[in-house]
Amino acid sequence: MKNLIGKIGGFILGAITFLTMFKLIILNNTSPNDELAPGIVLLCAIFIGLLFAFIGSKIQNHLTNK
């Protein structure tokens, strides 16, 4: 389980960061009459989370190898 901490932490951090920034930047500047595709937002959050999980895994591997 110790080897998954970087991946899980990175995924959670990436997904939450993307959704928070999306809320602050996009949703606050969009009128309520506009329709947004929630599926695209969810897919972007998953992909950004996977990117952060990859980065977290690389950081964890680099720190444990020293």
N, C-alpha and C positions, 0 to 999 in steps of 0.2 A: 504494500500500500504506500510505502514511502516513495517509491519511484513514480507514483501517479500524482503526487502533490503538485508538481510543476504544471502538469497538463490540466488537471482539474481547476487549479487556481487560475491559470491563464485563461481557460475557457470562460469561467465565471466572470473574471475581470473584464475580458474583452466584450462579452455579450452585454453586461450591465453598462459598461462605458458607452457602447454604441447606442443602446436604447436610451440612455440618459441624454447623450448629445443629440440624438434624433428628436427627443421631446423638447429640449431647450432651443434647438436651432430651427427645426422644420415645423413642428406642430404649433409653436407659439406664433409663427409668422404666416400660417395658413388659415384661410377663412373656414368657418365650419361648413360651408356649402360645398367645398371641394372634396372630392372623394380620393382617398389614398388606398393603395392596394396593400392590405395588411400582410399578405403572403410574401410580398417582396421584402417588406421590412423584416419579417421573421427570418427569411433566407439570408438576408444580409447580416443579421445578428448572429446567425449560426456560423456563417463563413468567417466573419470577423473573430468570433469566439474560437474557431478552429485555428486561425492564424495566430492568435494570442496563445493558444495551447501549444502550438509548435514552438513559438518563441520561448515560452515558459519551460518547455522540455529541454530546449537547447541550453538555457541559462542554468537549469538544475544539473544537467550533465556536465557543464563546464565547472560548476562549483563543487560537485562531488568528485571530479577527477583530480582536483588539486590536493 
